[in-house]
């Protein structure tokens, strides 16, 4: 996108007969926005023009005119979680997908996240590997999972992200609406529909939105919403000689010298900081891991000086390759509840690619076996 030029903007505004005082106010706003390395936008129509979307369509979504059409403007469907239960995925309709993708690419991906965040960071090579390296060969480890991560981030928190980039109040509200989906009414100030301190009069609604999992703008927004508590947790970790890093909703803290009592006391402080920032830990997934125990971080073993692939992942790939060869690919897909040969192929190929990024020797071994399977016998 072209860099904003305040002088050109002023001259064009004067040609079109705009009031100089009004233009000067816009220019000052534009300078503050531009200083954040994001595109200068003043209104929803401005956003529609840059993102090549229809203003009427965006306005309709912001005003939630179709609130009584079930799920609109998202297609919602569940996927099974490995830990049990389901996770709801919300895929936006094409016009909303287009503007969310533009906001993510042109605005959100240009804003720096906290150095402790590793997921969804543009340009970061091998983010999982870098995340895990922070905690290799540690004595004690604390793993904390945030409960309902995306759905717990409200429209108001998203609004605050856009306001922090100096976008106008109304436009920040409109972009927050475009990047969230309607959520059942909950308790707490961030779910209050009155927007008391925002002085926003337009788009009255009985509903407050939350971040949808499946929208292209949600990952980057989650990191930006979490900048404050990332800084707090990082400072807390420095005070206690600990390392801290976060991969989406997975928080990891490691200690080279400590004991169970100290780590348990530290965990209480972490929980308090999360609560103060409107998040809650998932107690079922919180773990204190002592010296000598196996330490798994985002699927990798961190006991030694460098991350290693877990035995479970190696065995899973080996199992898929063995039975696909022994019983045939279609039979194995049916036995393992894959919907299609293509789905199974993509899944297995992704696992092998991931292993290759950590262990090139083992990855090459699996790749050769994968390539030897009769994929060409199927119309995929």
C-alpha positions, 0 to 999 in steps of 0.5 A: 500500500502507498505511503500516506503523504499529508501534503498531497492530502491537504492539496487535494482536500483544498481542491475539493473545497474542504474547510482548512481547519477540518483538513488540518485536524485530519492531517494531525490524526493521519500523522498519528496513525501513520506513525504506527506503521499502518494505513491512514484511514478515517472512515468506513467508506475509506476502508471499503475503498482501500479493501475493495469491498462494498460500503453497503455490505460492510455497513450492514455487517457492522449494524448487525442488520442480519442478526436474526439470520442464524450464524450470519455473517459466519458459517459455523461448524464444530471440529473435534479436539484431541483432548475431547469435546469440540471447538467451534470454527467460524468462517466469514462470508466472502465480503467479510473474509475479504475485509478481515484479510485486508485488515490483517495484512495491511494493519495488524501484521504491521504492528509489533507484538510482545517478544514473548508471543510466538504464534501468529507472528508474521515473518517469524521462522519456526515459531514453535521451535523458537518457543520451545528453545526458551525452556530446554534443559530447565529444572522446573516448568509451569504450563498454563492454558488459557480457557476459551481463548478466542471467545473470551476476547470481547469486541471492546478489547478489539476496539481498544487495539484499533484505538491504540493505533490512533484510528478515529473512535467511530472507525475503531468501533466499526472495525471491531464489529467487522472482526468479531461475531455476536456472542451471548450476553455475559457478565463484566464491563467488557461485555456491557453493550452500553459502551459508556466511556466510548460515547459512540451513538451509532449501531446500537445493539443488544449484543457484544461480539467476541473473536471468532476462531476461523477469521483471518484477523483473529490471530493477530488481534489476539496477540495485540490484545495480549500485549499488556499481560505478556508484559506483566507476565514477562516482568513477573518472570524476570523477578523470579528468574524464570523464562516466559513465552506464549504460543497462542493460549499456551503459556510456558514458564521455566526455572533453572532452580526452584522448588514445588512450593515456589512454583506453586506460589508463582502460579497463583501470581500468574492466575491473578494477572490473567484474571486482571486481564479478563482471562482464566486459566484452564485448571485441567491443563495447568501443570507443574513439571518437576526435575526428571519428568518429561517436559512437553511444550507444544508437542516437543520434548524440552528435556535436553538442550534442544527440542525433540519430536515426541515419541507419541508423534513419531509413533502416530506417523509410523502407524499411519504409514504402516497401516496405509501400506498394509491395508491400503489407503482407502481402508485405513482412511475408513478405519481412522475416520478420515473423510477422504483420501485427500484429507488423510494425505494432507494430514499425514504430509503436514505431520511429516513436514512438521517433523522434518522442520525439527529432525531432518533425518527422521523427517526424510525417513518418513517422507520416503515411506510417504512417497512410496505409497500409491497415491497416484492410484486415487483421483485426488 
